[in-house]
């Protein structure tokens, strides 16, 4: 009897379910995913808080803050994509019960975070000459530089957070991630409020205050994660900081081999939406405002399949690591089914309640807002269909990452975004004359292409040789 208990305990710790049914997989995926979903929503709230507070300062401050974050974001999300390779690698190590590999992967993930920040920070600090060369307003650029001079250094803790968050996700400790992220939202809001406006005897630092709040919040979140991992009994045994400066070049290279395509994929997607915003800018301010509203609605809904996708990476990675290919199948399709169910719901909400939803962003009693509201409601109709394909592509991409399959999906995604989506957006929006709706149809078309090819790739994973045993 004691031997059975020991076997069951070991199986639970390694991620091996004692039940192989679809119901057990559904429960495991949901339990892993829901804290990640809320944590992603909370992560969004960090940026939203700064936007609201800078908006209270005035439109010029909000514009400068937007310029700064727009410049910083591609570097940040690219780095997050690379360091995020720690998650599937740790999940695979957990599945194969290779405890020593867990420590080495996380340690080299920290190395990758530091190396990337060392390279990226000096580039980000060049915001002023780059923006001036691009013809941006000099005054807005000067203000944006004030924010970047401080916020750029947050790349060090922000990327470090991803390494430790990947470890926690791979071992189902997603509630800890949720608690730390929510604590970060509260801390950032409090610090930003005090430092931007100079309350409670603090100096009024405006944009610099928002940047300091961002930096301090990221440092605090990293410290909390490190403290948990090094003190909590379940993770303390990994000794992730032991011999921290000892190199493990094969694993360091593997993180970049798997993570670089992920980072480039995310940057390509961010770039697509940036290009779409620039196309909207050629149509007028009402279209830009309406686009921002529709995109915010879509991005909030997107956090759910994104959380499910992260859970899929872990579940697929664990199954792959222990060589259970049937569990790989169930993990991937379960996450896909959950994502499709939620995105169908959000699609119906956008289609039926779009005109109501947009009024949360602009006051319908103001006559000047009427055109933007009407445009935003029309964009949400397209965004309804957009939801289905966006959810499908993110879950499929993350399931493939659990198999360490990132290079070919990167090429497929870049082709879908830039060779399918953007040209269609340009032709329908500016040539055919469908304006903003045409641009959104282009976005949906690009994402639909990526969703179809990635889902097919996961379905054909065995034929494509993606299930080869790990060496």
N, C-alpha and C positions, 0 to 999 in steps of 0.2 A: 504493500500500500504506500509506504513512504517513497519507494522508487518511482511509482506512478506520479506522485505529487511533485517529485524532483523533475521528472521529465516534462510535466505540464508547465512547471515554473520556467524551466529553460526554454521551452517552446514559446511561451508568452514573451519572455525577454528578448528573444531573437526575432520576434515578429512572425513566428510560425503559428498559424491559427490551428487549434485543435479541431475546428470544424471548417470544412472546405466548401460549404454551401454558399449560394449567392446571397442568402440572407445574412450570413456571418460577415461576408465581404462588405455588404451594404452598411451594416452597423459599424464595422471597423473604419470604413472610409468616412462615414458621416461623423463619427466621434473624432477622427483626426482632423477633418476639414472645417468643422464649424468654428472652432476658435481661430483658425487661420483666416476664415472669411471676415470675421469681426475685426481681427487684427489688421487686415488689409484696409478695411473701411476706416479704422482708426488711423492708419498710416496716411490715408488721404486727408484725414482731418488735420494732420499736422500742417500741411500746405494750406488747407482751407482757412485755418485760423490766421495765418500770416496775411492771406489775401484780404480777409475781413478787416483786420486791424489796420493794415496799410491803406485800405479803402477809406477808413475813418480819417486818416491823415489828409487825404485828398487824391484826386485822380492822377496827379503827377507822380506821387509816391507809389501808387498802385502800378502805374505804367512802368516805372523804373524797377520795381520789384519783379514785375512780370518779365521784363527784359532780362534781368539777372537770372531768375530761375529757368527761363527758357534756354539760356546759354549753358547753365550748369547741368540741366537735366540729362542731356544725351551722355555726358561723361559719367554721371552718377549711375544711370540705368545700365550703361554698358559695363561698368565695373561690377555692378550688382549681378549682372548676367554671368560674368566670368567667375566671380567668387561663388555664385550660386551652384556651380558644379560640385561643390562640397556635398550638397544634399543627396544627389543620386549615388555618389561614391560612398558616402557613409551608410546609406540605406543598403547598398549592395554588400558592404563589409558586415553590416549587422546581420543581413540574411545568411551570410556564410560564417557567422560567428567569429569573425577575425577582429578581436578586440584591439590588438596592437595596431592594426590598420586604421581603426577609427581615430586613435590618437594622432597618428602620423598625417592622416588626411586633414584633420581639423587644424593641426599645426601648420601644415603647408598652405591651407586656406588662409590662415592669418598672414603668412608670408606673402601670399599673392595679393591680399588686401593692402599690405604695406607697400609692396612694390608698385602696384597700380596707382596708389595715392601719390607716391613719390614722383611718378611720371605725369600724372594728370593735374596735380595742383599747380605747377608752374604754367601749364597751358591755360587753365581756367583763369589764372591771374592776369592773363593777357586780354581780358575782355575789352578793355578800352581801345587799343589799337585795332583789334579785329572788328569791333562794331563801327568804329570811325571809317574803316576801309569799306564796310558794307553800307555806308551812307546813313547810319542811324543818327538820330538827333543828339548833338553833343551834350546838351544839358541832361537829357535822360540817361545818356551813357555815363556821364560823370556820377550821377546818383546811383546807377546800377553798380558801378565800380565800388562804391562805398560798401554795398552789401557783399559783393563777391570777395573783397579783400579779407573778410572775416569768414564768410560762409564756405569758401573754398577749402578751408582746413577741416571742415566737417567730413570731407571724403575719407579721412583716416578712420574715425570711429564708425562712420556709416557703413563702410565696406567691412570693417571688423565685425560689426553686428551680424552681417550676413553669414559669416563663417560659423558663428556660434548659434545663430538662428537655424542654420541648416542642420547642425548637430541635434538641437532640440526637436526639430521637426521629424528627423529620421528616427527618433526614439519616442515619438508620440507625445512629447511634452509641449503640446501646442497651447495649452492653457497658460503656461508660463509666458510664452510669447505674447499672448493676448494681454495678460496683466501688465507686463513691462511696456507694451506699446501704448496701452491706455494711460499708464502712468506718465509716459513720455508726452502724450497729448496734453494732459493736465499741466505738466511742468512747462511745456513750451508755451501754452496759452498764458500761464501766469507770468512767466519771465518776459514774454513779448509784450504783454500789456504794461508791465512795470517799466521796461526799458525803452519801449517805443515812445511812450508818452511822458515818462519821467515821474511816475507816481511814487509815493511813500519815501520821498527824499532822494530817490535815484535821479541821475541826470537824464534829460530828454535826449535820447540817442537816435530816434527815428529809424532809418533804414539800418544803421549799424546795430541798433538795439534788437531788431528782428534777426539779424545775422548772428549776434551773440547768443540769442535764445536758441537758435537752430543748432549752433555748435555745442553749447552746454547740454542741450537735450540729448543730442547724439552721444556725447561722452557719457552722460548719466545712464543711458540705456545700455551702452556697451559695458559699463562697470557692473550694472545689475545682472546682465547675462553672464559675464565672467564669474561674478560672485556665486551665482546659482550653480554654474557648471563645476566650479572648483570646490563647492562646499556641500552640495546635495549628494547624499550617499550613492544614489544610482549613477551619477555622472563622475563623482570624485574618483572612482576606480579607474577611469580612463587616463587620469593624470595628463590632461591635454596640454598643460603648460610645462610639463617635465622636459628637460633638455630642449627648451624652446628654440634655441639658436642652432640646434643640430640639423643640418640640411637633409632632405630626402628628395633628391632631384628627380627621380622617376615620377613620384607622386606630384611634385610641383609642376612638372611638365604635363602630367595627365590632367591636372586641373585646368591648365590653359588650353590643352587640346580639346577637352570637352566644353569648357566654359567660354572660350572665345567665340565659337559659332553662336552660342546662346546670347552673348552680349551683342554681337553684330545683328542678330535677328531682332532683338528688342530695340536697338538703335534704329534699324530700318523701319520698324513699325512706328516709333516715335516720329521719325522723319517724315513718314507718310502723312501723319496727322498735322505736322507742322506745315508741310506743303499744301495740304488742304486748307489750312487757315490762311495761308498766303493767297491762295486762289479766291477764297472768300473775300479777302481784303480788296481784291480787284472789282468786286461787285458792289461794295458799299458797307457802311458801318452797321446798318440794320442786319445784313446777312452775317457779319462777323459776330454780332451779339447773339443772333439766333443760333449760329453754329456753336458758340460757347455754351449756350444753354443745353442744346441737344447733346453735345459731347459730354457735358458734366453728368447728364442723366444716364447716358450710355456707360460712362466710366464707372459710375457708382454701381450699376447693375453688373458690370464686368468683374467686380471684386469677388462675386460669388463663384463663377467658374474658375477664376484665378486661384482662389483658395482650394477649390476642388482639384485643380491642376497640380498644385503643390503637393496635395495629399496623394494624387495619382503617381507623382514622381517617387514618393516614398514607398507606397504600396507595391508598385511595379518593380522598383529597385530592390526591395527586400526579397520579393519572389524570385527575381532574376538572380540575385546573389546566392540564394539557396538552391537554384536549379529547378524550381517548381514552375514549369511553363504553363500549366493549367491555371495556377494562381496569377501569373502574369496576365493571362487572358481575362480572368474575372476582375482583377484590379482595374485594368484599363477600361473595360466596357462598363463597369459599375460607375466609375467616375464620369464617364461619358453620359450615361443615362441620367445621373443626378444633374449634371450640367444642362443637358437638353431639357429636362423637366423644368428647372428654374427659368431658363432663358425663354421657354415657351410661355411661362407665366408673365415674365417681364415684357415679352413681345405683345401679348394680349393687353397688358396695362398701357403700353405706349400707343397701341392702335385705338383703344377705346377711351383712354383718359388723357391723351396728349394735351388737348387744349387746357385742361385743368392743371396738369403737372407744370406746364411752363409758367403759370401765374405765380408759382412759388419763387420764381427768380426775378420777375419784373412786375411792377404794379400795373394791373390792367386799367386802373382808374386814370392813369396818365396817358393822354392822347398820343404823345410822342412814342409810346411803347407799342402801339397797336400793330404796326407793321412787323416789328421784331417778334412779337408774340405769335402772329399768324404764320410767319416764316418758321419759327421754332416748332410750332405744332405740325407743320408739313414735314419738317425734317424728321420729327419723331415717328412719322408713319414709316419712312424708310428705315429709321433706326430700329423699328420693331423687327423687321426682317434681319437687319444687321445683327441683332442680338443673337439670333439662332446660329449664324455662321461664326460670329466672334467667340461664342462659348465653345463651339465645336473645335475651332482651331487651337484655342489655348489648352483645352484638356488633351487633345491629341498630341500637341507639341510636348507637353509635360510628361505624358505617358511614354513617349519615345525617349525623352531625357532619362527616364528610369532605366532604359536599356543602353544608356550612354550613346544614343544615336542623335547627334546634334549637327553634324556637318552637312549632310544632304538636306535635312529639314531647313537649315539656314538658307541654302541656295533656292529651295522651293519657295520659302517665305519671301525672300528678297525679290524673286521674279514675280510672285503674286502681287506684292505691294507696289512695286515700281514699274513693272512691265505690263501689268494687267490693271490694277486699281487706279493708279495715277493718270495714265493716258485716258482711261474711260471717264474719270472725273473731269479732266480738262476738256475733252471733246463734248461731253454732254452738258457740262456747266457753262463753258465759254464759247464753244463753236456752235453747237446745236441750239443753245439758248435756254436750256432748262435751269440755268443759274444754280442756286444752292442745292436744290433737289437733285440736279444732275451730278453735282460733286459728291453728295452723299450716296447716290447710286454707285458711283465709281468706288467709293470706300467699301461699300457692301460687296461689290463684285470682286475686288481684290481679296478681301477676307474670305469670301465664298470659295475662291480658287484655292487658297491656302488650306481652308478647312477640308475640302474634298480630297486634295492630294495627301494631306497628313493623315486623315482618317483611313484612307486606302493603304497608306504605308504601314500604319499600325496593324490593320487587318491582314496584310501580307507579310508580317514581320518574320514568319518562319521561312517563307519562300525567298525572302530577301537576305536571309542569313543573319538577322538581327538577334537571334537567340543562341548564338555560339557561346559555349561555356567560357566564363571568365578565366583568364590565366592566373 
